[in-house]
Amino acid sequence: MSPRDEIPNLRGQDGEGSVQVHQDDSMKIDGAKVFAVYGKGGIGKSTTSSNLSAAFSMLGKRVLQIGCDPKHDSTFTLTGSLVPTVIDILKEVDFHAEELRPEDFIFDGFNGVKCVEAGGPPAGTGCGGYVVGQTVKLLKQHHLLEDTDVVIFDVLGDVVCGGFAAPLQHADRALIVTANDFDSIYAMNRIIAAVQAKSSNYKVRLAGCVANRSKATDEVDRYCATVGFNRIAHMPDLDAIRRSRLKKKTLFEMPDDEEVVQVRKEYIRLAETLWNGTEPLAPAPLPDRDIFELLGFD
């Protein structure tokens, strides 16, 4: 046997440089519109995802939100608590999935939104892609995706490794949460590159970005104009949003002050935009040096 026989083929089925297993066709999510939400760590992906789920539900859609983070805090503003993860529940039955019932791992949230926390492997071990795959497999085995209009994957951080890029294998559109600052836009640029890589083998395309916790959007808009991307929503930096997290509630459950009402309208508008369909975007991510020249300090 030649030593080269042990060298993996880096032009695998799942994109240039990937040795990740290609998705089994039986794991495709059919019928529902599927969105994957990405962005820099701490940018507000879970807040955005939960309020977007709530907005879809206010439009009469049947919504399932899947948190893909070991912290399992994606859905707590929908449910009012930290719910057990799929992986933790599987461990309790020694990974005999046939012993589980839907109520063991799927929880009711605000306005009927169904909530699942995939969880993740222990720190420094395993792969998040396995966790996402097991969660989708479990949902399909119990036919829980058949009565769903919208699925939202809320995905860990901005390091889009092969594992945590797994939701892109299921998604129709990827939505990036960013802010009007260098680090957030730099992370967005890398996520765009990851989505573009996946789009060569999967149906996922970029929907656009949400400027979150930002008073202005000039830097986000400048970047978008440069690479051919779109900002499709703007969520301002409001204390009411922070308070809603502290109260474990979505904005749709907060008192009707003027600021909250305006942001709710923006979430409803975003949900309508995504439901009605966005043009599949194919921006050209910038090399790192060009990002610095475009947005770097004077």
C-alpha positions, 0 to 999 in steps of 0.5 A, spaced: 500 500 500 502 506 498 503 512 503 498 516 499 493 511 500 492 514 507 491 521 504 484 523 504 481 526 498 480 533 500 475 534 494 470 531 497 462 531 496 461 536 501 466 542 498 473 544 497 477 541 502 472 538 506 472 531 509 465 531 512 460 526 510 455 528 505 448 528 507 444 522 506 438 524 502 433 521 507 435 526 512 432 532 507 427 536 510 421 537 506 415 541 506 417 547 511 421 553 509 428 552 513 433 558 515 439 557 518 441 563 523 449 565 523 453 571 526 459 573 530 459 570 537 455 574 542 451 578 536 444 576 538 443 570 534 438 567 539 435 573 540 434 574 533 432 567 532 427 567 538 423 573 536 423 571 528 420 565 530 415 569 534 414 573 528 412 567 524 408 564 529 404 571 529 403 570 521 399 564 523 405 559 521 407 553 525 414 554 527 420 549 530 426 553 532 432 548 533 438 551 538 445 548 536 449 550 541 452 546 547 449 552 552 442 550 550 440 557 551 437 559 544 429 558 546 429 560 553 425 566 551 420 562 548 419 557 553 421 561 559 426 556 561 433 552 559 430 546 556 434 539 556 438 538 550 437 532 545 444 529 546 443 529 554 436 526 553 439 520 548 445 519 554 439 518 559 437 512 554 444 510 552 442 513 545 437 508 544 432 513 540 427 508 539 425 509 547 424 517 546 417 520 546 416 527 542 415 530 549 421 528 551 425 533 547 420 538 544 417 543 548 412 548 547 414 556 547 410 562 546 404 562 541 405 555 539 412 555 537 416 548 538 422 548 541 428 543 541 435 544 543 440 540 540 446 541 545 453 539 543 458 534 545 463 536 551 468 541 550 474 539 546 470 533 544 466 530 538 463 534 533 457 539 532 455 536 526 453 529 529 449 533 534 445 536 528 444 530 524 442 526 530 436 531 532 434 532 525 434 524 524 430 524 531 425 529 528 424 525 522 423 519 526 417 522 530 414 525 523 415 532 527 417 536 521 411 534 517 406 539 520 411 544 520 411 551 516 418 554 518 424 551 521 429 556 524 436 553 526 440 558 531 447 556 530 453 557 535 458 562 534 462 565 528 467 559 527 463 555 521 467 549 521 464 543 518 460 540 524 457 547 525 456 548 518 451 542 518 445 546 518 447 549 512 445 542 509 438 543 511 437 550 510 434 554 504 436 560 506 442 563 511 441 569 515 447 573 518 446 577 524 451 582 524 452 589 527 455 596 525 462 594 527 469 591 524 469 585 528 462 583 526 462 585 519 469 581 518 465 575 521 460 576 516 465 575 511 467 569 513 460 566 514 459 568 507 465 564 504 462 558 508 455 559 505 458 559 498 462 553 499 456 549 501 451 552 496 455 548 490 453 542 493 446 544 497 440 548 496 442 553 501 443 560 499 444 567 502 438 571 504 441 577 507 443 580 513 440 583 519 444 589 523 442 588 530 444 592 536 446 598 532 444 605 532 447 606 524 448 601 519 453 605 514 459 600 515 454 594 514 451 598 508 458 599 505 460 592 506 454 590 502 455 594 497 462 592 495 461 585 495 453 584 493 450 583 499 443 585 502 441 588 509 434 586 510 433 588 517 435 593 522 434 592 529 436 598 533 440 598 540 434 598 545 434 597 552 428 594 552 431 588 548 436 587 553 430 587 558 426 582 555 432 577 555 432 578 563 425 577 563 425 570 559 420 573 554 420 575 547 419 582 545 412 580 543 410 579 550 413 585 553 409 591 555 407 595 549 411 601 549 413 605 543 420 602 542 418 595 543 412 596 538 416 598 532 421 593 533 416 588 533 413 591 526 421 590 524 421 582 526 414 581 522 416 585 516 423 580 516 418 574 517 414 576 511 420 578 507 423 571 508 416 567 507 415 571 501 422 569 498 428 572 497 433 573 491 438 568 492 444 572 493 451 570 491 456 575 494 463 575 493 467 575 500 473 579 500 480 577 502 482 579 509 487 584 507 481 588 503 476 587 509 482 591 513 482 596 507 475 597 507 473 598 514 480 598 518 481 604 522 484 611 519 
